[in-house]
């Protein structure tokens, strides 16, 4: 056997041994509680270093192999005042590791149980999520893909979610002080409005509970497209103010930095059904702007009786 061939065989064997050791190391880390806890603490420290004093994130116990999927028993993000922004658990994630090596976050299935999302708009007009994740400078687009440039979920499921939105509230300025007090008292006691006094003044809260969603496609980030897109195949949710019980909601929803556009091809209420399209915009300081068109295929007055107490 020639010397050159012997060196080639030894080099190939060494590379194979390194590969086997690396694979064994990865498996030993990802298949043990100690290894998974190390990954959990590493991820938590990386996010904490980026959040700084603006907020903090908690990641609960991780189970699963980490190679093709993982289950996180709890997850939460809080703002600088220790107020909850988002929490959920358990969270089931399935993916292909080859996509991660390609710097793509392509999740083949995501199941989120009991999520709570709490949006709060402060008296200065800034939302709580903007304080936690301030909008940075636009990155220069380069041919090389970076982590976070491509985030797509092929099948997303939400079970028993809650969305809370709280914004500053006040009676119309055109009213006298006595009239404003009367309006405030009526708003607090009639119609199910949730208005309370806070350190930032009066705030009004809207709630959406019992949220169940099935979305076969969700685009969070893609360098070749603008904005985020969620294709809803089926959604059920109960709204508090005004009181609606939406069922079988279907259609695409496009989410920008300060705008949500939707084209709902179907929604059902207990006695009504129809379609809706429009947008919600909140960039300007002041109330959120709505532009919504609704077409009713079937309308029951009992579903809109909240409009006026004596409505039949």
Beta strands, then each sheet from edge to edge (+ up, - down):
strand 1: 55-59
strand 2: 62-63
strand 3: 69-72
strand 4: 75-79
strand 5: 84-88
strand 6: 91-95
strand 7: 105-113
strand 8: 116-120
strand 9: 151-153
strand 10: 156-168
strand 11: 194-198
strand 12: 201-215
strand 13: 217-221
strand 14: 228-239
strand 15: 244-255
strand 16: 259-268
strand 17: 273-281
strand 18: 289-298
sheet 1: 1+ 4- 5+ 8- 10- 7- 6+ 3- 2+
sheet 2: 1+ 4- 5+ 8- 10- 12+ 11-
sheet 3: 1+ 4- 5+ 8- 10- 7- 9- 13+ 14- 15+ 16- 17+ 18-
end
